[in-house]
Amino acid sequence: MEDDTPIRTSVIRTSETPRDEFDWGTTAWSVGADAGNSNSLTFGKVTIRPGQANPRHRHANCDEILYLLSGALEHYADDIGAAEMAPGGAIFIPAGVAHNARCTSERGAEMIVVYSSARRRIEPA
Protein backbone atom coordinates (compact mmCIF):
# COMPACT_ATOMS: atom_id res chain seq x y z
CA MET A 1 0.00 0.00 0.00
CA GLU A 2 1.38 3.39 -0.96
CA ASP A 3 1.68 6.24 1.55
CA ASP A 4 -0.54 9.34 1.18
CA THR A 5 2.00 11.76 2.68
CA PRO A 6 2.34 14.83 0.41
CA ILE A 7 5.63 14.88 -1.48
CA ARG A 8 7.38 18.04 -2.65
CA THR A 9 9.64 18.46 -5.64
CA SER A 10 13.17 17.47 -4.67
CA VAL A 11 16.60 17.90 -6.19
CA ILE A 12 18.85 14.92 -5.56
CA ARG A 13 22.59 15.35 -5.34
CA THR A 14 24.72 12.28 -5.99
CA SER A 15 26.95 13.13 -3.03
CA GLU A 16 23.90 12.96 -0.73
CA THR A 17 22.60 9.60 -1.98
CA PRO A 18 23.44 6.75 0.44
CA ARG A 19 25.24 3.79 -1.16
CA ASP A 20 25.09 0.16 -0.16
CA GLU A 21 28.19 -1.95 -0.88
CA PHE A 22 28.00 -5.65 -1.72
CA ASP A 23 30.59 -8.19 -2.87
CA TRP A 24 29.09 -7.94 -6.37
CA GLY A 25 28.73 -4.11 -6.59
CA THR A 26 26.83 -1.11 -5.22
CA THR A 27 23.34 0.37 -5.09
CA ALA A 28 22.39 4.02 -4.56
CA TRP A 29 18.63 4.79 -4.32
CA SER A 30 18.02 8.50 -4.97
CA VAL A 31 14.22 8.42 -5.04
CA GLY A 32 11.77 6.29 -3.08
CA ALA A 33 10.07 5.85 0.25
CA ASP A 34 13.37 5.31 2.08
CA ALA A 35 14.72 8.54 0.59
CA GLY A 36 11.52 10.29 1.70
CA ASN A 37 10.83 11.81 -1.70
CA SER A 38 8.35 9.49 -3.47
CA ASN A 39 5.23 7.53 -2.65
CA SER A 40 4.99 5.86 -6.03
CA LEU A 41 8.39 4.77 -7.43
CA THR A 42 12.03 3.97 -6.71
CA PHE A 43 14.91 5.30 -8.83
CA GLY A 44 18.61 4.67 -8.45
CA LYS A 45 21.97 3.70 -9.85
CA VAL A 46 23.40 0.19 -9.59
CA THR A 47 26.91 -0.97 -10.44
CA ILE A 48 28.05 -4.54 -10.91
CA ARG A 49 31.76 -5.29 -10.72
CA PRO A 50 33.54 -7.10 -13.59
CA GLY A 51 32.75 -10.82 -13.60
CA GLN A 52 30.27 -10.48 -10.73
CA ALA A 53 26.51 -11.05 -10.57
CA ASN A 54 23.83 -9.83 -8.23
CA PRO A 55 21.83 -12.60 -6.47
CA ARG A 56 18.86 -14.11 -8.31
CA HIS A 57 15.72 -12.45 -6.94
CA ARG A 58 12.21 -11.18 -7.69
CA HIS A 59 10.05 -8.20 -6.79
CA ALA A 60 6.52 -9.48 -6.14
CA ASN A 61 5.05 -6.01 -5.67
CA CYS A 62 6.46 -4.05 -8.61
CA ASP A 63 7.75 -3.94 -12.16
CA GLU A 64 11.38 -3.02 -12.86
CA ILE A 65 13.11 -1.19 -15.69
CA LEU A 66 16.88 -1.33 -16.04
CA TYR A 67 18.74 1.01 -18.43
CA LEU A 68 22.42 0.20 -19.02
CA LEU A 69 24.67 3.29 -18.99
CA SER A 70 28.05 1.60 -19.45
CA GLY A 71 29.64 -1.82 -19.55
CA ALA A 72 27.98 -5.04 -20.66
CA LEU A 73 25.57 -7.42 -18.94
CA GLU A 74 24.14 -10.83 -19.38
CA HIS A 75 20.71 -10.43 -17.82
CA TYR A 76 18.78 -13.59 -17.02
CA ALA A 77 15.01 -13.58 -16.46
CA ASP A 78 12.94 -16.75 -15.95
CA ASP A 79 10.48 -15.89 -18.71
CA ILE A 80 13.05 -15.13 -21.46
CA GLY A 81 16.32 -16.77 -20.44
CA ALA A 82 19.61 -14.93 -20.99
CA ALA A 83 19.81 -11.59 -22.80
CA GLU A 84 23.01 -9.73 -23.70
CA MET A 85 22.86 -6.01 -22.93
CA ALA A 86 25.04 -3.15 -24.21
CA PRO A 87 25.02 0.56 -23.26
CA GLY A 88 21.76 2.22 -24.22
CA GLY A 89 19.82 -1.02 -23.84
CA ALA A 90 16.90 -1.42 -21.49
CA ILE A 91 15.05 -4.38 -20.03
CA PHE A 92 11.55 -4.44 -18.54
CA ILE A 93 10.95 -7.10 -15.87
CA PRO A 94 7.34 -7.69 -14.77
CA ALA A 95 6.51 -8.12 -11.09
CA GLY A 96 7.21 -11.62 -9.83
CA VAL A 97 9.71 -12.67 -12.54
CA ALA A 98 12.96 -14.03 -11.07
CA HIS A 99 16.07 -12.42 -12.56
CA ASN A 100 19.67 -11.34 -12.06
CA ALA A 101 22.51 -9.80 -14.05
CA ARG A 102 26.18 -10.68 -14.54
CA CYS A 103 28.74 -8.12 -15.69
CA THR A 104 30.56 -9.33 -18.80
CA SER A 105 32.74 -6.24 -19.33
CA GLU A 106 36.24 -5.53 -17.99
CA ARG A 107 35.37 -2.19 -16.38
CA GLY A 108 32.09 -3.05 -14.68
CA ALA A 109 28.53 -2.12 -15.56
CA GLU A 110 26.57 0.98 -14.49
CA MET A 111 22.82 1.16 -14.82
CA ILE A 112 19.78 3.19 -13.86
CA VAL A 113 17.05 1.11 -12.24
CA VAL A 114 13.42 2.18 -11.73
CA TYR A 115 10.68 0.31 -9.83
CA SER A 116 6.94 0.97 -10.00
CA SER A 117 6.76 1.13 -6.20
CA ALA A 118 8.33 3.42 -3.64
CA ARG A 119 8.79 0.34 -1.43
CA ARG A 120 10.11 -2.45 -3.62
CA ARG A 121 10.22 -5.86 -2.00
CA ILE A 122 13.16 -8.13 -2.75
CA GLU A 123 12.66 -11.87 -2.44
CA PRO A 124 15.30 -14.54 -3.09
CA ALA A 125 14.43 -16.75 -6.05
Summary of the structure (lengths in Angstrom):
residues: 125
radius of gyration: 14.4
end to end distance: 22.9
largest distance: 44.1
contacts: 365
relative contact order: 0.27
helix: 2%
strand: 44%
